Amino acid sequence: MPVKLVDVTFILKSLLPGYELAFISGSHELLGKWKPSFALPMVKDTTEIDKWYIRIKLPVGEKIQYRFFSAFFDPYISRENPRYFLSRWEGFLRPREILLSDMSESKIILCEFGAFENQLSLSNGWLTLQHEVLLTIDFSLISFVNPEKMENLHLKVTAFRTDTRSREFNDKEFNYESLQEYSWPSWCSRFTYHDCAFKENCSEMIPVESPDIWIFKAQFFTEDESMFKLDFFSISDEEGSARAIEEIGSAIVLTSATKSNPGLVKLPIWDKRNKVVAAIYVELLIIKPRKGEMGTLEHGSGAVWQKLNRPLNIGHRGGADFVEFDIQSTKDLFPVIYHNSDVKIWAKKRQPHGVSNSNDDNDLKEQKIAISELTKSELDALIMVDEQNFGIASDDQGNLIRLIENGELAGDSLPFPTLDEVLKHRSLPTELGFMIEVKYPQKLVYGYNNENYPERNIYVDAIVNSVLENAGQRKIIFSSFDPDICLMLKMKQSRYPVLFLTQGVNGPYDIYVGWRVQESDAAIRFAFVHGLAGVAFHSEKLLSNIASFHYASRLNLAAFVWGDDLDEFRHRTYFRDLHFDELIVTEFFEQFVQERNWFCMLLLGLRKSSLFQQLHIKSYNSDGQRSTGGRSSDTNKLSL
């Protein structure tokens, strides 16, 4: 019996920019099965500029979920063969849905873009066919030959796609004035200002002064070349038509001439007579899309935890709702779970000719090697030993003994599990969330902690791909102390939230270089401007001044707290009473079950050794007593 189809007209109300189109995507194959590339384009109404519609036949008796999104289309390509990338989409946790009955003959559904069931949710799209370029200018790092030029200084920044020239101009007609007509959409943020949200950059002259920090961003199709043009002006103080505008000079930023790793680039500012009048430092970051699967619109945007009547608890060496662990990459791009950036290795010294091996610890030389300098197979070939009982692991000839179990390394001898292995491990309940801290070397006040690392885009791709392929229904939170890593985690996927970790300039830790990492308020603005889920503050900072927490709350950011202070019950109570979203702890005790005042299903304890950490999964009943559930403790172990 054929399935009855009903005419459905979807009407979407939204005033989109001229370079965006509206689309609908959904769970049914007629709506593209959530894949943006198979979504249906909507038609713009000719009489109402904020109205889009589409008519389609859908089957009765089947619940169909759907979302709307807008896409940026290339204005220089014909509409018959368009190319576009996802710009904004409805990130509700629960999609819209429709269920048609047999009695339906036709149906009209009126929707407002980003508004559904008394909720407002419009999320920026993730990278699919485009890369994002962020240009940061710190105006404390600009120097003029004539320092007076800093007075009444104004800047105009314009983004261009440089291959426009080959299609639109001949050599005789080409100049920057004519190119201005073909500028590319971009956005800007005055980061040091209280109203720091990104706004569309209309290529207007904006007043700048030291120590302002401005961020400009644009998205370009991956195969296109791009650039930013910086024009500097001096505008007099006079009001009205009497204001005098002096063109000081210009600088060109070619994105293709800059490495993917971010860094300061010094540029000359030239006047019209080709004289250098100033020098400026700019920072450029290029975020590229992941290769392979582009992602779908099925899941909501980056929210995996529900607001409860208590904070969630994240355990680093023990916890409950989530367990936190650190990820870094091997030389051959295998994400492995390991906290320290390097590993201690003991190498046996070469013995003089004629001298037999001895079992003398003095014959061993210790050295540290970064995880990123070893391949996964080289890590697996290492023999794990307990540093405090080093001699026990040697035989009579002084050779280190590898522990073997059924022809394989025993579980305790696997100090470097991959992220894939942990995500697939069957003994870990799916109710247990993972907070994955992505480690990456950052520049310290006294130099880098490790410079020999894969390029950021490649590094993050390996981690994100592993999670998207293997996490299933498990709740995941990404986090990092590196702000650029946070941006890449956010832009390369849409399903999982990203948290910016900050430690400020607290005494026990090395101090990172950068205006985003040393102050809590700067970290908050960074998370807000770029749409991150929230910020994790160090407890020491908040115990001395709680103002940063209230600032984050006003911006609707999730607030987490971490630090050794949370080992004390009074501090946990203090932050819990303030309604922090999550507590990240390093130690927990069994009375934690009573503290939470709810049925504690899981309590994680972590045992530490010199080269590895071991995770024991323990389940508790409602009385707080451990229950083995008929399984030996050995079956519930996973080396982390």
RANORDA-V559741 format. One record per pair of residues at least 6 apart in sequence whose ideal C-beta (glycine too) atoms are under 6 Angstrom apart, sorted by the first residue. I is the first residue (numbers start at 0). J is the second residue. D is the distance in whole Angstrom. If there is no record, write none. Layout:
i->I j->J d->D
i->I j->J d->D
This chain:
i->2 j->58 d->5
i->3 j->59 d->5
i->4 j->56 d->4
i->4 j->58 d->6
i->5 j->59 d->6
i->5 j->99 d->5
i->5 j->103 d->5
i->6 j->56 d->6
i->6 j->105 d->4
i->7 j->55 d->6
i->7 j->57 d->5
i->7 j->106 d->5
i->8 j->54 d->5
i->8 j->107 d->5
i->9 j->23 d->6
i->9 j->53 d->5
i->9 j->108 d->5
i->10 j->52 d->5
i->10 j->109 d->5
i->11 j->21 d->6
i->11 j->51 d->4
i->11 j->67 d->6
i->11 j->110 d->5
i->11 j->112 d->6
i->12 j->49 d->6
i->12 j->111 d->5
i->13 j->112 d->3
i->14 j->49 d->4
i->15 j->69 d->5
i->18 j->71 d->6
i->18 j->74 d->6
i->18 j->184 d->6
i->19 j->69 d->4
i->19 j->71 d->6
i->19 j->86 d->6
i->20 j->40 d->6
i->20 j->70 d->5
i->20 j->72 d->5
i->21 j->41 d->4
i->21 j->51 d->4
i->21 j->69 d->6
i->22 j->38 d->4
i->22 j->40 d->6
i->22 j->68 d->5
i->22 j->70 d->6
i->23 j->39 d->5
i->23 j->65 d->6
i->23 j->67 d->6
i->24 j->30 d->6
i->24 j->31 d->5
i->24 j->33 d->6
i->24 j->38 d->4
i->24 j->66 d->6
i->24 j->296 d->5
i->25 j->63 d->6
i->25 j->64 d->6
i->25 j->65 d->3
i->26 j->63 d->6
i->26 j->64 d->4
i->27 j->63 d->5
i->30 j->65 d->6
i->31 j->37 d->3
i->31 j->38 d->5
i->33 j->295 d->4
i->33 j->296 d->5
i->33 j->297 d->4
i->34 j->295 d->6
i->35 j->85 d->5
i->39 j->53 d->6
i->41 j->51 d->4
i->41 j->53 d->5
i->42 j->52 d->6
i->43 j->51 d->6
i->44 j->50 d->4
i->59 j->99 d->4
i->59 j->101 d->5
i->62 j->96 d->6
i->62 j->98 d->5
i->63 j->97 d->5
i->64 j->94 d->4
i->64 j->96 d->5
i->65 j->95 d->5
i->66 j->89 d->5
i->66 j->94 d->5
i->66 j->296 d->5
i->67 j->89 d->6
i->67 j->112 d->6
i->68 j->85 d->6
i->68 j->88 d->4
i->69 j->86 d->5
i->69 j->87 d->5
i->70 j->83 d->4
i->70 j->85 d->5
i->70 j->86 d->6
i->71 j->83 d->6
i->71 j->84 d->6
i->71 j->86 d->5
i->72 j->81 d->5
i->72 j->83 d->4
i->73 j->82 d->5
i->76 j->82 d->6
i->84 j->127 d->5
i->84 j->128 d->5
i->84 j->129 d->4
i->85 j->124 d->3
i->85 j->127 d->6
i->86 j->124 d->5
i->87 j->121 d->5
i->88 j->122 d->6
i->88 j->124 d->6
i->89 j->113 d->6
i->89 j->120 d->6
i->90 j->120 d->5
i->90 j->122 d->4
i->90 j->299 d->5
i->90 j->300 d->3
i->91 j->115 d->6
i->91 j->120 d->5
i->91 j->299 d->6
i->92 j->299 d->4
i->92 j->302 d->6
i->95 j->115 d->6
i->113 j->119 d->6
i->113 j->121 d->4
i->122 j->300 d->4
i->123 j->530 d->6
i->125 j->294 d->6
i->125 j->490 d->6
i->125 j->492 d->6
i->125 j->493 d->5
i->126 j->288 d->4
i->126 j->490 d->5
i->127 j->288 d->6
i->127 j->293 d->5
i->129 j->218 d->5
i->129 j->220 d->6
i->130 j->221 d->5
i->130 j->285 d->6
i->130 j->287 d->5
i->131 j->218 d->5
i->131 j->286 d->5
i->131 j->490 d->6
i->132 j->217 d->6
i->132 j->254 d->5
i->132 j->285 d->6
i->133 j->216 d->5
i->133 j->284 d->4
i->134 j->215 d->4
i->134 j->227 d->5
i->134 j->281 d->6
i->134 j->283 d->6
i->135 j->214 d->5
i->135 j->282 d->4
i->136 j->213 d->5
i->136 j->281 d->5
i->137 j->212 d->5
i->138 j->207 d->5
i->138 j->209 d->5
i->138 j->211 d->5
i->139 j->209 d->5
i->139 j->210 d->4
i->140 j->280 d->4
i->141 j->279 d->5
i->142 j->278 d->6
i->143 j->277 d->4
i->144 j->276 d->5
i->148 j->247 d->6
i->151 j->233 d->5
i->151 j->234 d->5
i->152 j->207 d->6
i->153 j->204 d->4
i->153 j->206 d->5
i->153 j->232 d->4
i->153 j->234 d->5
i->154 j->205 d->6
i->154 j->207 d->5
i->154 j->231 d->6
i->155 j->202 d->6
i->155 j->204 d->5
i->155 j->230 d->4
i->156 j->215 d->5
i->156 j->227 d->6
i->156 j->229 d->6
i->157 j->182 d->5
i->157 j->202 d->5
i->157 j->228 d->5
i->158 j->183 d->4
i->158 j->185 d->4
i->158 j->217 d->4
i->158 j->227 d->6
i->159 j->182 d->6
i->159 j->183 d->6
i->159 j->226 d->5
i->160 j->183 d->5
i->160 j->219 d->6
i->160 j->223 d->5
i->160 j->225 d->5
i->161 j->224 d->4
i->161 j->226 d->5
i->162 j->223 d->6
i->162 j->224 d->5
i->163 j->181 d->5
i->164 j->173 d->6
i->183 j->217 d->6
i->185 j->200 d->4
i->185 j->215 d->6
i->185 j->217 d->4
i->186 j->197 d->4
i->186 j->199 d->6
i->186 j->200 d->6
i->186 j->216 d->5
i->187 j->200 d->4
i->187 j->215 d->5
i->188 j->195 d->5
i->188 j->197 d->5
i->188 j->214 d->5
i->188 j->528 d->5
i->189 j->213 d->6
i->190 j->212 d->4
i->190 j->214 d->6
i->191 j->211 d->6
i->191 j->212 d->5
i->195 j->524 d->5
i->195 j->528 d->5
i->204 j->232 d->6
i->219 j->225 d->4
i->224 j->255 d->5
i->225 j->254 d->5
i->226 j->253 d->5
i->227 j->252 d->4
i->228 j->251 d->6
i->229 j->250 d->4
i->230 j->249 d->5
i->231 j->247 d->4
i->231 j->248 d->6
i->232 j->244 d->6
i->232 j->246 d->6
i->233 j->245 d->4
i->233 j->247 d->6
i->234 j->242 d->6
i->234 j->244 d->5
i->235 j->242 d->5
i->235 j->243 d->4
i->248 j->268 d->4
i->248 j->269 d->5
i->248 j->270 d->4
i->248 j->276 d->5
i->250 j->266 d->5
i->250 j->268 d->5
i->257 j->283 d->5
i->259 j->285 d->5
i->259 j->454 d->5
i->259 j->456 d->6
i->260 j->454 d->6
i->261 j->282 d->6
i->261 j->284 d->4
i->261 j->483 d->6
i->263 j->280 d->5
i->263 j->282 d->6
i->264 j->281 d->6
i->265 j->278 d->6
i->265 j->280 d->5
i->266 j->279 d->6
i->267 j->275 d->5
i->267 j->278 d->6
i->268 j->276 d->6
i->268 j->277 d->4
i->270 j->276 d->5
i->284 j->483 d->6
i->286 j->487 d->5
i->286 j->490 d->5
i->287 j->456 d->5
i->289 j->460 d->5
i->289 j->491 d->5
i->298 j->494 d->5
i->300 j->493 d->6
i->301 j->495 d->6
i->301 j->496 d->4
i->301 j->532 d->6
i->303 j->474 d->4
i->304 j->311 d->6
i->310 j->575 d->5
i->310 j->579 d->5
i->310 j->580 d->6
i->310 j->581 d->6
i->310 j->582 d->5
i->311 j->320 d->4
i->311 j->581 d->5
i->312 j->318 d->5
i->312 j->319 d->5
i->312 j->320 d->5
i->312 j->582 d->5
i->313 j->321 d->4
i->313 j->323 d->5
i->313 j->434 d->5
i->313 j->581 d->6
i->313 j->583 d->4
i->314 j->322 d->5
i->314 j->584 d->6
i->314 j->603 d->5
i->315 j->323 d->5
i->315 j->585 d->5
i->316 j->585 d->5
i->316 j->605 d->4
i->317 j->587 d->4
i->317 j->603 d->5
i->317 j->604 d->5
i->317 j->605 d->6
i->318 j->603 d->5
i->319 j->601 d->6
i->320 j->432 d->6
i->321 j->432 d->4
i->321 j->434 d->5
i->322 j->603 d->5
i->323 j->434 d->4
i->324 j->336 d->5
i->324 j->639 d->6
i->325 j->338 d->5
i->325 j->436 d->5
i->325 j->438 d->5
i->326 j->334 d->5
i->326 j->418 d->6
i->326 j->435 d->6
i->326 j->437 d->5
i->326 j->462 d->6
i->327 j->370 d->5
i->327 j->438 d->5
i->328 j->334 d->6
i->328 j->453 d->6
i->328 j->458 d->5
i->328 j->461 d->6
i->329 j->335 d->6
i->329 j->374 d->6
i->329 j->375 d->5
i->330 j->372 d->6
i->330 j->373 d->6
i->330 j->374 d->5
i->331 j->374 d->5
i->331 j->375 d->6
i->332 j->461 d->5
i->333 j->375 d->4
i->333 j->417 d->5
i->334 j->418 d->4
i->334 j->461 d->6
i->334 j->462 d->5
i->334 j->465 d->6
i->335 j->415 d->5
i->335 j->417 d->6
i->336 j->416 d->5
i->336 j->639 d->5
i->337 j->370 d->6
i->337 j->415 d->6
i->340 j->369 d->6
i->340 j->449 d->5
i->341 j->367 d->4
i->341 j->368 d->6
i->341 j->369 d->5
i->343 j->365 d->6
i->343 j->367 d->6
i->344 j->366 d->6
i->344 j->368 d->6
i->345 j->363 d->4
i->345 j->365 d->5
i->346 j->364 d->5
i->347 j->362 d->6
i->347 j->363 d->6
i->348 j->362 d->5
i->348 j->364 d->6
i->356 j->396 d->5
i->356 j->397 d->5
i->357 j->397 d->6
i->358 j->393 d->6
i->358 j->397 d->4
i->369 j->449 d->5
i->371 j->451 d->6
i->371 j->452 d->5
i->372 j->451 d->6
i->378 j->415 d->4
i->382 j->399 d->5
i->382 j->401 d->5
i->383 j->412 d->5
i->383 j->414 d->5
i->383 j->610 d->5
i->384 j->392 d->4
i->385 j->609 d->6
i->386 j->609 d->4
i->392 j->399 d->5
i->392 j->400 d->6
i->393 j->399 d->6
i->394 j->400 d->6
i->402 j->409 d->5
i->402 j->412 d->5
i->410 j->636 d->6
i->410 j->638 d->6
i->413 j->638 d->5
i->414 j->610 d->5
i->414 j->611 d->3
i->416 j->638 d->6
i->418 j->465 d->5
i->419 j->465 d->5
i->419 j->469 d->6
i->422 j->469 d->4
i->422 j->470 d->6
i->423 j->469 d->6
i->424 j->637 d->5
i->426 j->635 d->5
i->429 j->472 d->6
i->429 j->473 d->5
i->431 j->601 d->6
i->432 j->474 d->4
i->433 j->475 d->5
i->434 j->476 d->5
i->435 j->477 d->6
i->436 j->478 d->5
i->437 j->462 d->6
i->437 j->479 d->4
i->437 j->484 d->5
i->439 j->481 d->4
i->439 j->484 d->5
i->440 j->447 d->6
i->440 j->448 d->5
i->440 j->449 d->4
i->440 j->452 d->5
i->441 j->481 d->5
i->441 j->511 d->5
i->442 j->512 d->4
i->443 j->509 d->5
i->444 j->510 d->5
i->444 j->512 d->6
i->459 j->487 d->4
i->463 j->491 d->5
i->463 j->492 d->5
i->466 j->475 d->6
i->475 j->495 d->4
i->476 j->496 d->6
i->476 j->498 d->6
i->477 j->488 d->5
i->477 j->495 d->6
i->477 j->497 d->5
i->478 j->498 d->4
i->478 j->500 d->5
i->479 j->485 d->5
i->480 j->500 d->5
i->482 j->515 d->5
i->482 j->525 d->6
i->485 j->497 d->5
i->485 j->499 d->5
i->485 j->531 d->6
i->486 j->529 d->6
i->488 j->497 d->5
i->489 j->497 d->5
i->496 j->532 d->3
i->497 j->531 d->5
i->497 j->532 d->6
i->498 j->532 d->6
i->498 j->533 d->6
i->498 j->535 d->6
i->499 j->522 d->6
i->499 j->526 d->5
i->499 j->531 d->5
i->499 j->534 d->5
i->500 j->535 d->5
i->501 j->522 d->4
i->502 j->508 d->5
i->502 j->537 d->5
i->503 j->537 d->6
i->503 j->540 d->5
i->504 j->510 d->5
i->504 j->517 d->6
i->505 j->537 d->5
i->505 j->539 d->5
i->514 j->521 d->6
i->515 j->521 d->5
i->515 j->525 d->5
i->519 j->536 d->6
i->519 j->540 d->6
i->519 j->547 d->4
i->522 j->534 d->5
i->523 j->534 d->6
i->523 j->550 d->5
i->523 j->551 d->5
i->526 j->534 d->5
i->526 j->556 d->6
i->527 j->554 d->5
i->532 j->557 d->5
i->533 j->556 d->4
i->533 j->557 d->3
i->534 j->551 d->6
i->535 j->559 d->4
i->535 j->561 d->5
i->536 j->560 d->5
i->537 j->562 d->5
i->538 j->560 d->5
i->538 j->562 d->3
i->538 j->564 d->4
i->538 j->565 d->6
i->539 j->562 d->6
i->548 j->558 d->5
i->551 j->558 d->5
i->557 j->580 d->4
i->558 j->579 d->5
i->558 j->580 d->6
i->559 j->581 d->4
i->559 j->583 d->6
i->560 j->574 d->5
i->560 j->579 d->5
i->560 j->582 d->6
i->561 j->583 d->4
i->564 j->570 d->5
i->565 j->571 d->6
i->565 j->582 d->6
i->565 j->584 d->5
i->566 j->586 d->5
i->592 j->599 d->4
i->592 j->623 d->4
i->598 j->621 d->5
i->599 j->619 d->5
i->602 j->617 d->5
i->602 j->619 d->6
i->604 j->615 d->5
i->605 j->612 d->6
i->605 j->614 d->6
i->606 j->613 d->4
i->611 j->638 d->6
i->612 j->639 d->5
i->613 j->638 d->6
i->614 j->637 d->5
i->614 j->639 d->5
i->616 j->635 d->5
i->617 j->625 d->6
i->618 j->626 d->5
i->619 j->625 d->6
i->620 j->626 d->5
